[in-house]
Amino acid sequence: MQVLPSISLRPFIRHYLFIENPVRTPIRFFSDANPGIVFCEGEMILDGEYLPPAFAYGQITHYKDLYYSGSLLIVVFRPYGLHALTGIPATELKDQFIDLSLIFKQPPARDTVDAFFCSLQQHTCSLTKATIDYIDREKGMLTLAQLQDFSGYQERQLERRFKASVGIGPAKYCNIVRTHRFLKSLQKDRKITPLVFENGYCDQSHAIKDFKKLTGLTPRNYLHENYPLASNFLSRNCTI
């Protein structure tokens, strides 16, 4: 179940995601370019280690396999949202799962999350937000030259600003957006070939390569061996 945040938080938080599962379940977690904060009433295990009951994660550059059981609340931020509300450089959170008590002196309780984030000072980067919105509108099908023309910055400047607030560069973000659009298209229409060209790929092998790099699965495996709990969160029907 998804619940929208307060209106003042919607530029920074996409939604709150609630997931329940009483049985320990293997899941595949991969990037959707949105950082998050997880509250787990139960257990969550990654690489044989128990994760804290409340933790933040940044950009994920490689898919993860983990187990969870119980009740999850996931605060799904916009790509720049966690940086905007905490001031922490997004590069410092990249590929990290950090106990929330190391970020906030008094971390919010699960049932006070919305009010807590409303109380934080906001650090908005209007250029990054505008560029993110542009990429989303164009479904990730943009070149670096087009992004430079839009932003008015040279490649290095744009890359530096983007990484500070998002954690990855604009080209990587475009790739994730496009791959997720392909993924969502597969859920509606299982005929792969026409979807390849609709989503801006030059051929099927390129699309499958990007898909597998992001998810660790081929499109066929994705369709037949998994149950989506969220866009980047799959319950596995096979052994991890």
C-alpha positions in Angstrom: 0.0 0.0 0.0 1.2 3.5 -0.9 0.3 6.6 1.1 1.2 10.1 0.0 3.1 12.5 2.3 1.9 15.9 3.5 1.6 18.4 0.6 4.7 20.3 1.8 6.8 17.1 1.6 5.7 16.0 -1.9 8.6 17.8 -3.7 10.9 15.6 -1.6 9.1 12.3 -0.8 7.3 10.3 -3.4 5.3 8.2 -1.0 5.3 5.9 2.1 5.2 2.2 1.1 3.7 -0.3 3.5 4.5 -4.0 3.1 3.5 -6.9 5.3 4.8 -10.5 5.2 4.8 -12.8 8.3 7.0 -15.4 6.6 10.7 -14.9 6.0 10.9 -14.2 2.3 13.8 -13.9 -0.1 13.7 -10.6 -2.1 15.7 -8.9 -4.8 16.3 -5.2 -4.2 17.7 -3.0 -7.0 17.9 0.7 -7.9 15.0 2.9 -8.9 17.2 6.0 -8.3 15.2 6.9 -5.2 16.9 6.8 -1.8 14.9 5.7 1.2 14.5 5.1 4.9 13.2 1.7 6.1 11.4 1.0 9.4 11.2 -2.8 9.9 9.1 -4.4 12.6 10.5 -7.9 12.2 13.8 -8.8 10.7 15.8 -7.9 7.6 19.0 -9.8 6.7 21.6 -8.7 4.2 24.8 -10.7 3.5 24.2 -12.8 6.7 23.9 -9.7 8.9 20.8 -8.3 10.5 20.0 -4.7 9.4 19.0 -2.1 12.0 15.3 -1.8 12.7 15.4 1.7 11.1 18.0 2.6 8.5 18.6 4.9 5.5 20.0 3.8 2.1 21.3 5.9 -0.8 21.8 5.1 -4.4 22.2 1.4 -5.0 24.7 0.6 -7.8 24.3 -3.2 -7.7 21.3 -5.3 -6.9 21.1 -6.9 -3.5 19.6 -10.1 -2.2 18.1 -10.1 1.2 15.5 -11.7 3.5 12.8 -10.0 5.5 9.8 -10.9 7.6 7.3 -8.7 9.4 6.0 -5.2 8.7 7.9 -2.6 6.6 7.4 1.1 6.2 9.6 2.5 3.5 9.9 6.3 3.0 10.6 6.6 -0.7 12.3 9.9 -1.4 12.7 11.6 -4.8 16.2 11.2 -6.1 17.4 14.5 -4.4 14.9 14.3 -1.5 17.0 12.7 1.2 19.9 15.2 0.6 17.4 18.1 0.5 15.9 17.2 3.9 19.1 16.1 5.7 21.9 18.1 4.0 24.0 15.0 3.8 25.9 14.8 0.5 24.3 12.0 -1.5 27.7 10.5 -2.4 28.2 9.7 1.2 25.1 7.5 1.3 25.8 5.7 -2.0 25.6 1.9 -1.5 25.2 2.4 2.2 22.6 1.0 4.7 23.1 3.4 7.7 21.4 3.1 11.1 19.1 6.0 11.4 20.4 6.9 14.9 23.8 7.8 13.2 22.0 10.4 11.0 19.5 11.9 13.5 20.1 12.5 17.2 16.5 11.7 17.8 15.3 9.5 15.0 11.6 9.6 14.2 9.3 6.8 15.4 7.5 5.0 12.7 4.1 6.7 13.3 5.6 10.2 13.5 7.6 10.1 10.2 5.5 12.6 8.3 5.5 15.2 11.1 9.2 14.7 11.7 10.2 15.4 8.0 7.8 18.4 7.9 9.9 19.9 10.8 13.2 19.7 9.0 14.9 22.6 7.1 14.7 22.0 3.4 17.8 22.4 1.1 16.3 22.6 -2.4 18.5 22.5 -5.5 16.2 24.0 -8.1 18.5 23.1 -11.0 18.8 19.4 -10.0 15.0 19.2 -9.5 14.4 20.8 -12.9 16.8 18.4 -14.6 15.3 15.4 -12.9 11.8 16.5 -14.0 13.1 17.0 -17.5 14.6 13.5 -17.6 11.4 11.9 -16.2 9.3 13.7 -18.8 11.5 12.4 -21.6 11.5 8.9 -20.0 15.3 8.9 -19.8 15.8 9.1 -23.5 18.2 12.1 -23.5 21.8 12.6 -24.5 24.4 14.4 -22.3 24.4 17.2 -25.0 20.7 17.7 -24.5 21.1 17.8 -20.7 23.9 20.4 -21.0 21.7 22.5 -23.3 18.9 22.3 -20.8 20.9 23.1 -17.7 23.4 25.5 -19.1 26.3 23.6 -17.5 29.2 21.8 -19.0 29.4 18.1 -18.5 31.8 18.2 -15.5 29.8 20.9 -13.7 26.5 19.1 -14.2 28.0 15.8 -13.1 29.4 17.3 -9.9 26.1 19.1 -9.0 24.0 16.0 -9.8 26.2 13.7 -7.7 26.1 16.0 -4.7 22.4 15.9 -4.4 21.4 12.6 -6.1 24.5 10.4 -5.7 24.9 9.4 -9.3 25.5 11.3 -12.5 22.8 12.4 -15.0 23.7 9.7 -17.6 23.3 6.9 -15.0 20.0 8.4 -13.9 18.7 8.5 -17.5 19.7 4.8 -17.8 17.8 3.8 -14.7 14.7 5.8 -15.7 14.7 4.2 -19.2 15.2 0.7 -17.8 12.4 1.1 -15.3 10.1 2.2 -18.1 11.0 -0.9 -20.0 10.3 -3.0 -16.9 6.9 -1.4 -16.3 6.1 -1.9 -20.0 6.9 -5.7 -19.6 4.3 -5.9 -16.8 1.6 -4.8 -19.2 2.8 -6.4 -22.4 5.0 -9.5 -22.4 6.1 -9.1 -26.1 9.6 -7.9 -25.6 10.6 -6.9 -29.2 8.2 -4.0 -29.8 8.9 -2.7 -26.3 12.6 -2.5 -27.0 12.1 0.2 -29.6 9.3 2.0 -27.8 11.7 2.6 -24.9 14.5 4.0 -27.0 16.8 1.0 -27.4 18.6 0.4 -30.7 18.3 -3.4 -30.4 17.0 -6.2 -28.1 20.5 -7.2 -26.8 21.1 -3.7 -25.5 17.8 -3.6 -23.7 18.4 -7.0 -22.1 21.9 -6.1 -21.1 20.7 -2.9 -19.3 17.8 -4.8 -17.7 20.1 -7.6 -16.4 22.7 -5.2 -15.1 20.1 -3.4 -13.1 18.0 -6.3 -11.8 20.4 -9.3 -12.1 17.6 -11.0 -14.1 16.7 -11.4 -17.8 13.3 -10.1 -18.7 12.0 -13.7 -19.1 13.3 -14.5 -15.5 11.7 -11.4 -14.2 8.3 -12.3 -15.7 8.3 -15.9 -14.6 10.1 -16.2 -11.3 9.2 -13.1 -9.3 6.4 -11.2 -7.7 6.8 -7.4 -7.6 6.2 -5.9 -4.2 7.3 -2.5 -5.5 9.0 -1.2 -8.7 12.4 -2.2 -7.3 11.5 -4.8 -4.7 10.8 -8.4 -5.9 9.7 -11.4 -3.9 11.6 -14.3 -5.3 10.0 -17.6 -6.2 13.4 -19.2 -6.5 16.3 -19.8 -4.1 18.7 -17.0 -3.7 
